[in-house]
């Protein structure tokens, strides 16, 4: 189970992927919040932000699976206007999908 962003980065790299590589982050003008939301399936949600061609930064909830692969959460790419709202939604996603 991922409890830190560094654990997510390490798992992604160990899988042979480059999601967090500096060149990738620069290309997409990405930032990643340190706060993670561990899930019962061994993965975790986290929040990234990207600045598009319009120069507006928007926030995306990501899910790192237990095997290190990262996917965009169902709410979609850059679905949130603020970091606060994205984190609130990430916590709600975890609560919803981890409910027994």
KAVEN-V703816 format. One record per backbone hydrogen bond with DSSP energy under -0.5 kcal/mol. NH is the residue of the N-H (numbers start at 1). CO is the residue of the C=O. E is the energy in kcal/mol with one decimal. If there is no record, write none. Layout:
nh=NH co=CO e=E
nh=NH co=CO e=E
This chain:
nh=5 co=34 e=-0.5
nh=8 co=4 e=-1.4
nh=9 co=5 e=-2.7
nh=10 co=6 e=-2.7
nh=11 co=7 e=-2.2
nh=12 co=8 e=-2.5
nh=13 co=9 e=-2.4
nh=14 co=10 e=-2.5
nh=15 co=11 e=-1.3
nh=16 co=13 e=-1.8
nh=17 co=12 e=-2.1
nh=21 co=18 e=-1.4
nh=25 co=21 e=-2.5
nh=26 co=22 e=-2.6
nh=27 co=23 e=-2.3
nh=28 co=24 e=-2.1
nh=29 co=26 e=-0.9
nh=30 co=25 e=-2.9
nh=31 co=49 e=-2.1
nh=33 co=47 e=-2.6
nh=37 co=45 e=-2.6
nh=38 co=36 e=-0.5
nh=39 co=43 e=-2.5
nh=42 co=39 e=-1.8
nh=44 co=64 e=-1.9
nh=45 co=37 e=-2.2
nh=46 co=62 e=-2.1
nh=47 co=35 e=-0.6
nh=48 co=60 e=-2.9
nh=49 co=31 e=-2.4
nh=50 co=58 e=-2.0
nh=51 co=28 e=-0.8
nh=51 co=29 e=-0.6
nh=52 co=50 e=-0.6
nh=52 co=56 e=-1.4
nh=55 co=52 e=-2.3
nh=58 co=50 e=-2.2
nh=59 co=80 e=-3.0
nh=60 co=48 e=-3.1
nh=62 co=46 e=-3.3
nh=63 co=71 e=-3.1
nh=64 co=44 e=-3.2
nh=65 co=63 e=-0.7
nh=65 co=69 e=-3.1
nh=68 co=65 e=-2.2
nh=71 co=63 e=-2.4
nh=73 co=61 e=-2.9
nh=76 co=73 e=-2.2
nh=79 co=76 e=-1.2
nh=80 co=59 e=-2.1
nh=86 co=82 e=-1.9
nh=87 co=83 e=-2.6
nh=88 co=84 e=-2.2
nh=89 co=85 e=-2.5
nh=90 co=86 e=-2.3
nh=91 co=87 e=-2.3
nh=92 co=88 e=-1.9
nh=93 co=89 e=-2.7
nh=94 co=90 e=-2.3
nh=95 co=91 e=-2.3
nh=96 co=92 e=-2.6
nh=97 co=93 e=-2.9
nh=98 co=94 e=-2.1
nh=99 co=96 e=-0.6
